Amino acid sequence: MPKRIADPSPPLNTNDLELLHHYITNTSLTLGDNVVLWRDKVPRLAFEFPYVLRLLLAMSALHQTQLYAAGSSSYRQLATAHYNIALREVTGLLPSISGKDCSALYIATVLICNYHFAKPPAIDDEPGMVEDIGIGWWYVFRGVRFVVESMGMEAIFSGHIGTLPPEAPQGCPADSLETTSGDGYIPWERPLVSLLAMLSGSSTLSSENLVVASEALMECYREVYGTAENPEYQTHGKTYVVMRWPWVIGDDFVGQVQNLYKP
């Protein structure tokens, strides 16, 4: 029998089981990654790490707020409740993170980021939102990044979730770019090259951080979509590439962005 991890959060109920069923049969197919990973392997990981399970339930509830307008309010409440529990637990683990929970914390970080960017504005008004007190996805992301830099990606892609993602993920949905576009290419190069040229020509003290961030973003686009001369047709299954951009940008850049939005 596998060792069970104590879960200090409230027990699951039939509504939560319904959310889990919806995640496995629907939400897991929409995450843009290897379907085998998100539908089969991550739920298995969630049975060992309760905060991963809470995040799957939060993602499922969030997904259903978009699908079922009539019940969106109750689904928003469920999403908020599960997300808050998970985020508190993950944040509490960061100071003592180790190799045995590396995979779970990485998956949790991806789910936290997805939830943060997918949630509708109405969820920010739900009572008790954890991020209102400053425990944001960014700090969780940075904590896990430190562990990966210390232990390597092999510590992340091990155990239940397996080895590093393959070049051609199995079981993922048909690539919409390949079926709707003649060459499968998104013309990202001209606008991002123009942006980089503008930043490189700037004489402000902060321009160096912006140039580094822009170059890292271009590299992510290049690896996902290719170039005009050598386009990539298979763009699904590359969440680990997309997540690399916030991974490599520096704290100075983040500080500059935060300063732009100070009230």
Phi and psi restraints in degrees (value plus and minus 20) as a CYANA .aco file:
   2 PRO   PHI     -89.5   -49.5
   2 PRO   PSI     129.9   169.9
   3 LYS   PHI     -87.5   -47.5
   3 LYS   PSI     111.0   151.0
   4 ARG   PHI    -114.2   -74.2
   4 ARG   PSI     120.9   160.9
   5 ILE   PHI    -114.5   -74.5
   5 ILE   PSI     110.5   150.5
   6 ALA   PHI     -83.5   -43.5
   6 ALA   PSI     112.7   152.7
   7 ASP   PHI    -131.5   -91.5
   7 ASP   PSI      88.1   128.1
   8 PRO   PHI     -97.0   -57.0
   8 PRO   PSI     -26.8    13.2
   9 SER   PHI    -104.0   -64.0
   9 SER   PSI     148.7   188.7
  10 PRO   PHI     -78.6   -38.6
  10 PRO   PSI     129.0   169.0
  11 PRO   PHI     -86.7   -46.7
  11 PRO   PSI     137.9   177.9
  12 LEU   PHI     -97.1   -57.1
  12 LEU   PSI     136.6   176.6
  13 ASN   PHI    -150.6  -110.6
  13 ASN   PSI    -192.6  -152.6
  14 THR   PHI     -85.2   -45.2
  14 THR   PSI     -52.8   -12.8
  15 ASN   PHI     -81.7   -41.7
  15 ASN   PSI     -59.1   -19.1
  16 ASP   PHI     -88.5   -48.5
  16 ASP   PSI     -57.6   -17.6
  17 LEU   PHI     -83.6   -43.6
  17 LEU   PSI     -57.1   -17.1
  18 GLU   PHI     -84.1   -44.1
  18 GLU   PSI     -60.9   -20.9
  19 LEU   PHI     -82.6   -42.6
  19 LEU   PSI     -61.8   -21.8
  20 LEU   PHI     -83.7   -43.7
  20 LEU   PSI     -62.2   -22.2
  21 HIS   PHI     -80.5   -40.5
  21 HIS   PSI     -63.0   -23.0
  22 HIS   PHI     -85.9   -45.9
  22 HIS   PSI     -58.5   -18.5
  23 TYR   PHI     -80.1   -40.1
  23 TYR   PSI     -68.4   -28.4
  24 ILE   PHI     -86.3   -46.3
  24 ILE   PSI     -59.6   -19.6
  25 THR   PHI    -111.1   -71.1
  25 THR   PSI     -37.1     2.9
  26 ASN   PHI    -152.3  -112.3
  26 ASN   PSI     -82.3   -42.3
  27 THR   PHI     -80.7   -40.7
  27 THR   PSI     -59.3   -19.3
  28 SER   PHI     -82.0   -42.0
  28 SER   PSI     -42.7    -2.7
  29 LEU   PHI    -102.2   -62.2
  29 LEU   PSI     -28.0    12.0
  30 THR   PHI    -127.1   -87.1
  30 THR   PSI     -18.8    21.2
  31 LEU   PHI    -101.2   -61.2
  31 LEU   PSI     -25.1    14.9
  32 GLY   PHI      57.8    97.8
  32 GLY   PSI     -14.7    25.3
  33 ASP   PHI    -130.6   -90.6
  33 ASP   PSI    -191.2  -151.2
  34 ASN   PHI     -79.1   -39.1
  34 ASN   PSI      98.2   138.2
  35 VAL   PHI     -82.0   -42.0
  35 VAL   PSI     -56.2   -16.2
  36 VAL   PHI     -80.0   -40.0
  36 VAL   PSI     -59.2   -19.2
  37 LEU   PHI     -83.0   -43.0
  37 LEU   PSI     -73.6   -33.6
  38 TRP   PHI     -99.8   -59.8
  38 TRP   PSI     -48.6    -8.6
  39 ARG   PHI    -108.7   -68.7
  39 ARG   PSI     -56.4   -16.4
  40 ASP   PHI    -128.0   -88.0
  40 ASP   PSI     -67.9   -27.9
  41 LYS   PHI    -101.1   -61.1
  41 LYS   PSI     -63.4   -23.4
  42 VAL   PHI     -85.1   -45.1
  42 VAL   PSI     -62.4   -22.4
  43 PRO   PHI     -79.3   -39.3
  43 PRO   PSI     -56.3   -16.3
  44 ARG   PHI     -82.9   -42.9
  44 ARG   PSI     -60.8   -20.8
  45 LEU   PHI     -83.0   -43.0
  45 LEU   PSI     -55.5   -15.5
  46 ALA   PHI     -86.0   -46.0
  46 ALA   PSI     -47.5    -7.5
  47 PHE   PHI     -89.8   -49.8
  47 PHE   PSI     -41.6    -1.6
  48 GLU   PHI    -114.3   -74.3
  48 GLU   PSI     -49.0    -9.0
  49 PHE   PHI    -142.0  -102.0
  49 PHE   PSI      82.7   122.7
  50 PRO   PHI     -77.9   -37.9
  50 PRO   PSI     -51.6   -11.6
  51 TYR   PHI     -88.4   -48.4
  51 TYR   PSI     -49.3    -9.3
  52 VAL   PHI     -87.4   -47.4
  52 VAL   PSI     -61.9   -21.9
  53 LEU   PHI     -81.2   -41.2
  53 LEU   PSI     -63.6   -23.6
  54 ARG   PHI     -80.6   -40.6
  54 ARG   PSI     -57.3   -17.3
  55 LEU   PHI     -91.8   -51.8
  55 LEU   PSI     -55.3   -15.3
  56 LEU   PHI     -81.8   -41.8
  56 LEU   PSI     -61.2   -21.2
  57 LEU   PHI     -87.0   -47.0
  57 LEU   PSI     -58.8   -18.8
  58 ALA   PHI     -84.5   -44.5
  58 ALA   PSI     -62.4   -22.4
  59 MET   PHI     -84.9   -44.9
  59 MET   PSI     -59.5   -19.5
  60 SER   PHI     -83.3   -43.3
  60 SER   PSI     -66.0   -26.0
  61 ALA   PHI     -83.7   -43.7
  61 ALA   PSI     -60.8   -20.8
  62 LEU   PHI     -82.9   -42.9
  62 LEU   PSI     -60.9   -20.9
  63 HIS   PHI     -80.2   -40.2
  63 HIS   PSI     -61.1   -21.1
  64 GLN   PHI     -94.9   -54.9
  64 GLN   PSI     -40.4    -0.4
  65 THR   PHI     -83.2   -43.2
  65 THR   PSI     -48.1    -8.1
  66 GLN   PHI    -104.3   -64.3
  66 GLN   PSI     -47.7    -7.7
  67 LEU   PHI    -107.3   -67.3
  67 LEU   PSI     -53.3   -13.3
  68 TYR   PHI    -146.2  -106.2
  68 TYR   PSI      72.1   112.1
  69 ALA   PHI     -81.8   -41.8
  69 ALA   PSI     -53.3   -13.3
  70 ALA   PHI     -83.8   -43.8
  70 ALA   PSI     -54.1   -14.1
  71 GLY   PHI    -129.8   -89.8
  71 GLY   PSI       0.4    40.4
  72 SER   PHI     -82.5   -42.5
  72 SER   PSI     -53.9   -13.9
  73 SER   PHI     -83.7   -43.7
  73 SER   PSI     -66.6   -26.6
  74 SER   PHI     -87.6   -47.6
  74 SER   PSI     -56.7   -16.7
  75 TYR   PHI     -87.4   -47.4
  75 TYR   PSI     -55.7   -15.7
  76 ARG   PHI     -82.1   -42.1
  76 ARG   PSI     -61.7   -21.7
  77 GLN   PHI     -83.9   -43.9
  77 GLN   PSI     -62.2   -22.2
  78 LEU   PHI     -84.4   -44.4
  78 LEU   PSI     -63.1   -23.1
  79 ALA   PHI     -80.1   -40.1
  79 ALA   PSI     -65.8   -25.8
  80 THR   PHI     -83.7   -43.7
  80 THR   PSI     -63.4   -23.4
  81 ALA   PHI     -82.4   -42.4
  81 ALA   PSI     -68.8   -28.8
  82 HIS   PHI     -87.8   -47.8
  82 HIS   PSI     -59.4   -19.4
  83 TYR   PHI     -84.3   -44.3
  83 TYR   PSI     -63.5   -23.5
  84 ASN   PHI     -80.9   -40.9
  84 ASN   PSI     -65.3   -25.3
  85 ILE   PHI     -80.3   -40.3
  85 ILE   PSI     -67.2   -27.2
  86 ALA   PHI     -84.4   -44.4
  86 ALA   PSI     -64.3   -24.3
  87 LEU   PHI     -85.2   -45.2
  87 LEU   PSI     -58.4   -18.4
  88 ARG   PHI     -84.1   -44.1
  88 ARG   PSI     -61.9   -21.9
  89 GLU   PHI     -87.4   -47.4
  89 GLU   PSI     -63.7   -23.7
  90 VAL   PHI     -83.8   -43.8
  90 VAL   PSI     -64.4   -24.4
  91 THR   PHI     -81.7   -41.7
  91 THR   PSI     -57.8   -17.8
  92 GLY   PHI     -88.3   -48.3
  92 GLY   PSI     -44.4    -4.4
  93 LEU   PHI    -103.5   -63.5
  93 LEU   PSI     -41.3    -1.3
  94 LEU   PHI     -77.3   -37.3
  94 LEU   PSI     -60.5   -20.5
  95 PRO   PHI     -83.8   -43.8
  95 PRO   PSI     -42.9    -2.9
  96 SER   PHI    -142.2  -102.2
  96 SER   PSI       9.5    49.5
  97 ILE   PHI     -83.6   -43.6
  97 ILE   PSI     124.7   164.7
  98 SER   PHI    -161.2  -121.2
  98 SER   PSI     157.7   197.7
  99 GLY   PHI     -83.2   -43.2
  99 GLY   PSI     -50.9   -10.9
 100 LYS   PHI     -89.6   -49.6
 100 LYS   PSI     -46.1    -6.1
 101 ASP   PHI    -130.8   -90.8
 101 ASP   PSI      -5.0    35.0
 102 CYS   PHI     -81.1   -41.1
 102 CYS   PSI     -68.0   -28.0
 103 SER   PHI     -81.2   -41.2
 103 SER   PSI     -65.3   -25.3
 104 ALA   PHI     -83.9   -43.9
 104 ALA   PSI     -60.1   -20.1
 105 LEU   PHI     -91.2   -51.2
 105 LEU   PSI     -52.8   -12.8
 106 TYR   PHI     -85.8   -45.8
 106 TYR   PSI     -68.4   -28.4
 107 ILE   PHI     -80.1   -40.1
 107 ILE   PSI     -62.1   -22.1
 108 ALA   PHI     -80.9   -40.9
 108 ALA   PSI     -59.4   -19.4
 109 THR   PHI     -84.6   -44.6
 109 THR   PSI     -63.5   -23.5
 110 VAL   PHI     -80.4   -40.4
 110 VAL   PSI     -63.7   -23.7
 111 LEU   PHI     -86.7   -46.7
 111 LEU   PSI     -59.2   -19.2
 112 ILE   PHI     -82.6   -42.6
 112 ILE   PSI     -63.3   -23.3
 113 CYS   PHI     -84.6   -44.6
 113 CYS   PSI     -64.9   -24.9
 114 ASN   PHI     -79.6   -39.6
 114 ASN   PSI     -63.9   -23.9
 115 TYR   PHI     -83.0   -43.0
 115 TYR   PSI     -65.5   -25.5
 116 HIS   PHI     -79.5   -39.5
 116 HIS   PSI     -62.8   -22.8
 117 PHE   PHI    -104.5   -64.5
 117 PHE   PSI     -38.4     1.6
 118 ALA   PHI    -114.1   -74.1
 118 ALA   PSI     -37.7     2.3
 119 LYS   PHI     -87.9   -47.9
 119 LYS   PSI     120.4   160.4
 120 PRO   PHI     -94.3   -54.3
 120 PRO   PSI     137.6   177.6
 121 PRO   PHI     -75.7   -35.7
 121 PRO   PSI     -50.0   -10.0
 122 ALA   PHI     -80.3   -40.3
 122 ALA   PSI     -48.3    -8.3
 123 ILE   PHI     -88.0   -48.0
 123 ILE   PSI     -48.9    -8.9
 124 ASP   PHI     -84.3   -44.3
 124 ASP   PSI     -39.6     0.4
 125 ASP   PHI    -110.6   -70.6
 125 ASP   PSI     -23.7    16.3
 126 GLU   PHI     -87.9   -47.9
 126 GLU   PSI     125.3   165.3
 127 PRO   PHI     -82.8   -42.8
 127 PRO   PSI     119.6   159.6
 128 GLY   PHI      58.2    98.2
 128 GLY   PSI       1.6    41.6
 129 MET   PHI     -80.0   -40.0
 129 MET   PSI     104.5   144.5
 130 VAL   PHI     -80.9   -40.9
 130 VAL   PSI     -58.7   -18.7
 131 GLU   PHI     -88.5   -48.5
 131 GLU   PSI     -34.7     5.3
 132 ASP   PHI     -84.8   -44.8
 132 ASP   PSI     -42.3    -2.3
 133 ILE   PHI    -122.9   -82.9
 133 ILE   PSI      -3.0    37.0
 134 GLY   PHI      71.9   111.9
 134 GLY   PSI     -11.5    28.5
 135 ILE   PHI    -114.9   -74.9
 135 ILE   PSI      66.7   106.7
 136 GLY   PHI    -119.8   -79.8
 136 GLY   PSI     147.4   187.4
 137 TRP   PHI     -79.8   -39.8
 137 TRP   PSI     -51.9   -11.9
 138 TRP   PHI     -82.9   -42.9
 138 TRP   PSI     -59.7   -19.7
 139 TYR   PHI     -92.1   -52.1
 139 TYR   PSI     -54.8   -14.8
 140 VAL   PHI     -83.5   -43.5
 140 VAL   PSI     -65.2   -25.2
 141 PHE   PHI     -78.3   -38.3
 141 PHE   PSI     -65.6   -25.6
 142 ARG   PHI     -85.1   -45.1
 142 ARG   PSI     -56.9   -16.9
 143 GLY   PHI     -84.3   -44.3
 143 GLY   PSI     -63.1   -23.1
 144 VAL   PHI     -90.1   -50.1
 144 VAL   PSI     -54.4   -14.4
 145 ARG   PHI     -79.5   -39.5
 145 ARG   PSI     -60.2   -20.2
 146 PHE   PHI     -79.5   -39.5
 146 PHE   PSI     -61.6   -21.6
 147 VAL   PHI     -86.5   -46.5
 147 VAL   PSI     -63.6   -23.6
 148 VAL   PHI     -83.4   -43.4
 148 VAL   PSI     -61.0   -21.0
 149 GLU   PHI     -84.7   -44.7
 149 GLU   PSI     -48.8    -8.8
 150 SER   PHI    -102.7   -62.7
 150 SER   PSI     -57.6   -17.6
 151 MET   PHI    -127.3   -87.3
 151 MET   PSI     -38.7     1.3
 152 GLY   PHI      70.1   110.1
 152 GLY   PSI     140.2   180.2
 153 MET   PHI     -87.0   -47.0
 153 MET   PSI     -41.3    -1.3
 154 GLU   PHI     -83.7   -43.7
 154 GLU   PSI     -51.1   -11.1
 155 ALA   PHI     -90.6   -50.6
 155 ALA   PSI     -47.9    -7.9
 156 ILE   PHI     -97.1   -57.1
 156 ILE   PSI     -75.3   -35.3
 157 PHE   PHI    -110.8   -70.8
 157 PHE   PSI      58.4    98.4
 158 SER   PHI    -171.2  -131.2
 158 SER   PSI     156.1   196.1
 159 GLY   PHI      44.3    84.3
 159 GLY   PSI    -153.0  -113.0
 160 HIS   PHI     -84.2   -44.2
 160 HIS   PSI     -53.8   -13.8
 161 ILE   PHI    -108.3   -68.3
 161 ILE   PSI     -26.5    13.5
 162 GLY   PHI      61.8   101.8
 162 GLY   PSI    -181.4  -141.4
 163 THR   PHI    -101.6   -61.6
 163 THR   PSI    -199.5  -159.5
 164 LEU   PHI     -73.2   -33.2
 164 LEU   PSI     125.5   165.5
 165 PRO   PHI     -75.7   -35.7
 165 PRO   PSI     117.0   157.0
 166 PRO   PHI     -91.9   -51.9
 166 PRO   PSI     144.9   184.9
 167 GLU   PHI     -84.8   -44.8
 167 GLU   PSI     -56.2   -16.2
 168 ALA   PHI    -143.4  -103.4
 168 ALA   PSI      69.0   109.0
 169 PRO   PHI     -76.7   -36.7
 169 PRO   PSI     125.5   165.5
 170 GLN   PHI    -113.8   -73.8
 170 GLN   PSI     125.1   165.1
 171 GLY   PHI      57.7    97.7
 171 GLY   PSI      -8.6    31.4
 172 CYS   PHI    -109.0   -69.0
 172 CYS   PSI     140.0   180.0
 173 PRO   PHI     -81.7   -41.7
 173 PRO   PSI     139.7   179.7
 174 ALA   PHI     -80.8   -40.8
 174 ALA   PSI     119.4   159.4
 175 ASP   PHI     -92.7   -52.7
 175 ASP   PSI      98.1   138.1
 176 SER   PHI     -85.4   -45.4
 176 SER   PSI     -49.0    -9.0
 177 LEU   PHI     -85.5   -45.5
 177 LEU   PSI     -60.6   -20.6
 178 GLU   PHI     -88.4   -48.4
 178 GLU   PSI     -50.7   -10.7
 179 THR   PHI    -112.5   -72.5
 179 THR   PSI     -37.3     2.7
 180 THR   PHI    -133.2   -93.2
 180 THR   PSI     -31.4     8.6
 181 SER   PHI    -143.0  -103.0
 181 SER   PSI     127.6   167.6
 182 GLY   PHI     -85.9   -45.9
 182 GLY   PSI     -58.3   -18.3
 183 ASP   PHI    -141.6  -101.6
 183 ASP   PSI     -16.3    23.7
 184 GLY   PHI      50.0    90.0
 184 GLY   PSI      -3.3    36.7
 185 TYR   PHI    -129.4   -89.4
 185 TYR   PSI     110.5   150.5
 186 ILE   PHI    -115.2   -75.2
 186 ILE   PSI     102.3   142.3
 187 PRO   PHI     -94.0   -54.0
 187 PRO   PSI      56.6    96.6
 188 TRP   PHI    -110.5   -70.5
 188 TRP   PSI     -40.7    -0.7
 189 GLU   PHI     -85.0   -45.0
 189 GLU   PSI     -68.9   -28.9
 190 ARG   PHI     -80.4   -40.4
 190 ARG   PSI     -70.9   -30.9
 191 PRO   PHI     -84.1   -44.1
 191 PRO   PSI     -58.1   -18.1
 192 LEU   PHI     -95.7   -55.7
 192 LEU   PSI     -53.5   -13.5
 193 VAL   PHI     -85.4   -45.4
 193 VAL   PSI     -60.5   -20.5
 194 SER   PHI     -83.3   -43.3
 194 SER   PSI     -60.8   -20.8
 195 LEU   PHI     -83.2   -43.2
 195 LEU   PSI     -64.2   -24.2
 196 LEU   PHI     -83.1   -43.1
 196 LEU   PSI     -61.1   -21.1
 197 ALA   PHI     -83.1   -43.1
 197 ALA   PSI     -60.7   -20.7
 198 MET   PHI     -83.8   -43.8
 198 MET   PSI     -63.8   -23.8
 199 LEU   PHI     -88.5   -48.5
 199 LEU   PSI     -58.8   -18.8
 200 SER   PHI     -85.1   -45.1
 200 SER   PSI     -50.2   -10.2
 201 GLY   PHI    -106.1   -66.1
 201 GLY   PSI     -20.4    19.6
 202 SER   PHI     -99.7   -59.7
 202 SER   PSI     127.1   167.1
 203 SER   PHI    -126.2   -86.2
 203 SER   PSI     -11.8    28.2
 204 THR   PHI     -94.0   -54.0
 204 THR   PSI     137.3   177.3
 205 LEU   PHI     -86.8   -46.8
 205 LEU   PSI     -45.7    -5.7
 206 SER   PHI    -109.7   -69.7
 206 SER   PSI     -22.3    17.7
 207 SER   PHI     -86.0   -46.0
 207 SER   PSI     -50.3   -10.3
 208 GLU   PHI     -82.5   -42.5
 208 GLU   PSI     -62.7   -22.7
 209 ASN   PHI     -83.1   -43.1
 209 ASN   PSI     -58.2   -18.2
 210 LEU   PHI     -88.6   -48.6
 210 LEU   PSI     -57.0   -17.0
 211 VAL   PHI     -83.9   -43.9
 211 VAL   PSI     -65.0   -25.0
 212 VAL   PHI     -81.1   -41.1
 212 VAL   PSI     -64.4   -24.4
 213 ALA   PHI     -84.2   -44.2
 213 ALA   PSI     -59.6   -19.6
 214 SER   PHI     -87.6   -47.6
 214 SER   PSI     -62.4   -22.4
 215 GLU   PHI     -83.4   -43.4
 215 GLU   PSI     -59.2   -19.2
 216 ALA   PHI     -85.7   -45.7
 216 ALA   PSI     -58.4   -18.4
 217 LEU   PHI     -84.9   -44.9
 217 LEU   PSI     -61.4   -21.4
 218 MET   PHI     -82.3   -42.3
 218 MET   PSI     -59.1   -19.1
 219 GLU   PHI     -84.7   -44.7
 219 GLU   PSI     -57.3   -17.3
 220 CYS   PHI     -85.0   -45.0
 220 CYS   PSI     -65.5   -25.5
 221 TYR   PHI     -80.0   -40.0
 221 TYR   PSI     -61.3   -21.3
 222 ARG   PHI     -83.0   -43.0
 222 ARG   PSI     -62.3   -22.3
 223 GLU   PHI     -92.5   -52.5
 223 GLU   PSI     -51.5   -11.5
 224 VAL   PHI    -101.3   -61.3
 224 VAL   PSI     -69.2   -29.2
 225 TYR   PHI    -124.5   -84.5
 225 TYR   PSI     -29.8    10.2
 226 GLY   PHI      55.0    95.0
 226 GLY   PSI    -176.5  -136.5
 227 THR   PHI    -144.2  -104.2
 227 THR   PSI     154.2   194.2
 228 ALA   PHI     -80.9   -40.9
 228 ALA   PSI     -55.4   -15.4
 229 GLU   PHI     -98.3   -58.3
 229 GLU   PSI     -54.1   -14.1
 230 ASN   PHI    -153.5  -113.5
 230 ASN   PSI      54.8    94.8
 231 PRO   PHI     -91.6   -51.6
 231 PRO   PSI     131.0   171.0
 232 GLU   PHI    -116.3   -76.3
 232 GLU   PSI     108.3   148.3
 233 TYR   PHI    -112.8   -72.8
 233 TYR   PSI     -47.6    -7.6
 234 GLN   PHI    -118.9   -78.9
 234 GLN   PSI      81.1   121.1
 235 THR   PHI    -127.0   -87.0
 235 THR   PSI     -28.7    11.3
 236 HIS   PHI     -97.6   -57.6
 236 HIS   PSI     142.1   182.1
 237 GLY   PHI      57.5    97.5
 237 GLY   PSI       0.3    40.3
 238 LYS   PHI    -142.5  -102.5
 238 LYS   PSI      14.0    54.0
 239 THR   PHI     -78.6   -38.6
 239 THR   PSI     -56.5   -16.5
 240 TYR   PHI     -83.6   -43.6
 240 TYR   PSI     -44.5    -4.5
 241 VAL   PHI     -98.5   -58.5
 241 VAL   PSI     -64.4   -24.4
 242 VAL   PHI     -80.5   -40.5
 242 VAL   PSI     -60.8   -20.8
 243 MET   PHI     -89.9   -49.9
 243 MET   PSI     -32.0     8.0
 244 ARG   PHI     -87.9   -47.9
 244 ARG   PSI     -49.6    -9.6
 245 TRP   PHI     -84.2   -44.2
 245 TRP   PSI     -74.6   -34.6
 246 PRO   PHI     -84.0   -44.0
 246 PRO   PSI     -39.9     0.1
 247 TRP   PHI     -88.1   -48.1
 247 TRP   PSI     -59.1   -19.1
 248 VAL   PHI    -116.4   -76.4
 248 VAL   PSI     -39.6     0.4
 249 ILE   PHI     -89.6   -49.6
 249 ILE   PSI     127.4   167.4
 250 GLY   PHI    -106.4   -66.4
 250 GLY   PSI     146.0   186.0
 251 ASP   PHI     -85.1   -45.1
 251 ASP   PSI     -50.1   -10.1
 252 ASP   PHI     -83.1   -43.1
 252 ASP   PSI     -62.1   -22.1
 253 PHE   PHI     -83.3   -43.3
 253 PHE   PSI     -63.7   -23.7
 254 VAL   PHI     -82.0   -42.0
 254 VAL   PSI     -60.8   -20.8
 255 GLY   PHI     -81.8   -41.8
 255 GLY   PSI     -58.7   -18.7
 256 GLN   PHI     -84.3   -44.3
 256 GLN   PSI     -61.5   -21.5
 257 VAL   PHI     -84.2   -44.2
 257 VAL   PSI     -62.6   -22.6
 258 GLN   PHI     -82.8   -42.8
 258 GLN   PSI     -57.1   -17.1
 259 ASN   PHI     -85.4   -45.4
 259 ASN   PSI     -48.5    -8.5
 260 LEU   PHI     -87.3   -47.3
 260 LEU   PSI     -44.5    -4.5
 261 TYR   PHI    -131.4   -91.4
 261 TYR   PSI      -4.5    35.5
 262 LYS   PHI     -88.9   -48.9
 262 LYS   PSI     113.9   153.9
